[in-house]
Amino acid sequence: MSTSMVTGVLGIPAPGSRRAPEFDSWNPEELKEFLEEFEELAERHGLTTKEKTKMVVKYVDKETKKFWKRLEGFGDDYMILKRKIMGAYLKTLLEDKPTVAKLVKLIKKSAKGSIANEEDLDTYYRKFWIVATDLVEVDIINKKQHDKYFWKGLP
């Protein structure tokens, strides 16, 4: 006996249901986790980028929905919309997270010769990746800058 999963928009859980992702705008630090859950759900159901932009707003409160629907990318391109959403919550998301200044400090420390072996390189890579990827996600630096910063930190 096989069970088939309904794909597309029809298969997505209804907002407020047990399996639906949920974003509480009073706790914006949960935004990244909400978007990850939504993206996993959307991928499982084979949503297109346009469908994702229309569905993601169904899992937020009315005020947030009004705001997100007015952001660039809504109705057209999910990755653009996601970047704009993340950027709108920038201050909250980056409050305790890395900044460009922290990234530069990490790079300078590494460039001064603290990378002596493969283990040091792995440590630098992990630390760099966390800081720089967060900065790319919220449009503080772009992918090209991300790559340039990485190489600056290597001796």
N, C-alpha and C positions, 0 to 999 in steps of 0.2 A: 504494500500500500504506500503510495507516494503522496506527499503533500506538496502542492505547488504554492509558491509565494507570489502574491500579486505584486507586480512591479509597476514602476511609474508613479505618478501622483496619486492614483487610486490606492496604492499599497501603503502609503505613508500613514503612520498613526495620527489620529485626530488630536488637535491641540487639547491639552489637559488630560489626555488618556495616560494610562500607566507607562507605556513605552515611548511616549513623546518626549523629546528634549524640551527643556524649559529654561528660559532666561529671566532672571529677576533683575530688573533695571536698578534696584536699590543695592544690588551686589555686583557691580560691574567687573570686579576682579574675577568673576566666574565666566566672563564672556568667552575667553579662549576655550575653556572646557565645553561650553555650550556649542560653540561653532564646530569643534571637533566631533562632538556627538551628532550634531546635525549633518555634517559632511559624511560621517560613516553611514548614517541612515540613508542619505541621499544616494550614496554610492551603491549601497545594497539594493536600492530600488531603481537604479539606472536613470536617475534624473539628469536632464540636460542642464547646462549652465543657466539657461533662461528659467527653467522650472525651479532651480535652486533659489534664484533671486526672489521668486514669487512665494515660495514655500517657507523660507527662513523667517519671514515676517509674521507668519501665522503662529509662531511659538513665542511671541513676545506680547507685552501689554499694549494697549491702544496708543498711548503716547509714544512709546518706542517704535511701534509700527509706523505711525505717521512720520516720525523722523527718518527712519531707515528708508522708507519709500521715496523720500526726496533726495537721497544720496545718489551720487553718480554710480552707475552700474545696475541700479534696480531695473528689473525687467529685461535686462540685456546680458550682463556679464557678471557672474558670481564672484570671480576673483577681484574684480575692481570694486564691487560692492563690499566684499569682505575687508579689503584694505581701507576703504572709507569708513566702515563701521569701526574697525580697530583704531583708526586714527582719531575718531570722534571720542574715544575713551582713553586716549593717549596718556593723559595726566594720571588717571587712576591706574591704568595698566602698568605704567612705568614707575610709579611711586617708589617701589622698593626694588625695582629691576634696573638693569644696566642702562647707562646713557652713553652717548658718544664719548664723553669725557672718561668714563670708566673703561670703555673699549680702548681708547688711546693710551690710558695708563697701563692696561694689560699688554698692549703692543710694545710700549716703551720698555717695560720690564723684560719682556721676552727678547727684544732686540739687543739688550745689554748683555746677552750671553747666558741667560738662564736656561737655554735649551742646549744641554750637553749630550743628550742621548735620546734614544727612541721613546723612552718612558716620558721624558720631559716634553717631547714633541706631542705625544698623545695627550698629555695634560693640557698643554697650550691649546691644542685643537679643540678639546672638549669645552674649555672655558671660553675660547673665542666663539665657538659655534653658538653657545647659549646666548651670549651677549649680542652678537651681530645678527643672528637670525631674528631675535625679538625686534631689533631695530629695523630690519627690512620689513617685517610683518606690519609695522605701524608707519611705514613710509618715512622714516627718519633718514635712512640711507637706502640706496638701491642695490641691486644684486652686483652691479659692476663695482661699486664702492666697497661692498662686502668683500669681494675678491681682492681688491687692492689693499685693503686694510690687513687682510690675512697675511699676504706676502711681506708686508712691512714689518711684521712681528718676527719673521724668521731671520736668523743671523746669516 
